[in-house]
Amino acid sequence: MGQKEELKQRVIAKRKELEAQIARLRADSSEASRKEVERLQKQLNHARETIKQNWDKVTDDAAKKINEWLKK
């Protein structure tokens, strides 16, 4: 598996992780949970946009930014 494919798979895994966290938090109706859902939803939207990219054209700079985001 190439580096770009590995990066893509890591983004997909992160997206699934965020979706699971959001689902758990939605079960709790507290204000803190709602705020956390909003924060995680922004990250999830970022992951979805990242996946839409043409992975063959991901630059080294873009890959670096994606890796930084994945560490969060």
C-alpha positions in Angstrom: 0.0 0.0 0.0 1.4 3.4 -1.0 1.7 6.3 1.3 -1.2 8.2 -0.2 -3.5 5.1 0.0 -2.4 4.6 3.7 -3.2 8.3 4.4 -6.6 7.9 2.8 -7.4 4.8 4.9 -6.3 6.7 8.0 -8.7 9.6 7.1 -11.5 7.1 6.6 -10.8 5.5 10.0 -10.8 8.9 11.6 -14.1 9.7 10.0 -15.6 6.5 11.4 -14.2 7.3 14.8 -15.8 10.8 14.8 -19.1 9.4 13.6 -19.1 6.9 16.5 -18.2 9.7 19.1 -21.0 11.9 17.7 -23.5 9.1 18.0 -22.6 8.4 21.6 -22.7 12.1 22.5 -26.1 12.6 20.9 -27.5 10.1 23.5 -26.6 12.7 26.2 -28.7 15.9 26.0 -26.4 18.0 28.2 -25.1 21.4 26.9 -21.5 20.1 27.1 -22.4 17.2 24.9 -24.2 19.4 22.3 -21.1 21.6 22.1 -18.8 18.6 21.7 -21.1 17.3 19.0 -20.8 20.6 17.1 -17.0 20.5 17.5 -16.7 16.9 16.3 -19.2 17.6 13.4 -16.8 20.3 12.1 -14.0 17.7 12.2 -16.2 15.2 10.5 -17.0 17.6 7.7 -13.3 18.3 7.3 -12.7 14.5 7.0 -15.5 14.2 4.4 -14.1 17.1 2.3 -10.6 15.5 2.5 -11.9 12.2 1.2 -13.5 13.9 -1.8 -10.1 15.1 -2.9 -8.4 13.4 -5.8 -5.8 11.4 -3.8 -3.5 11.1 -6.8 -3.0 14.9 -6.7 -2.5 15.3 -3.0 0.6 17.4 -2.6 3.2 16.9 0.1 2.0 20.0 1.8 -1.6 18.8 1.8 -0.5 15.4 3.1 1.4 17.1 6.0 -1.7 19.1 6.9 -3.9 16.0 6.8 -1.4 14.2 9.0 -1.4 17.0 11.5 -5.2 16.9 11.6 -5.2 13.2 12.1 -3.1 13.6 15.3 -5.9 15.7 16.9 
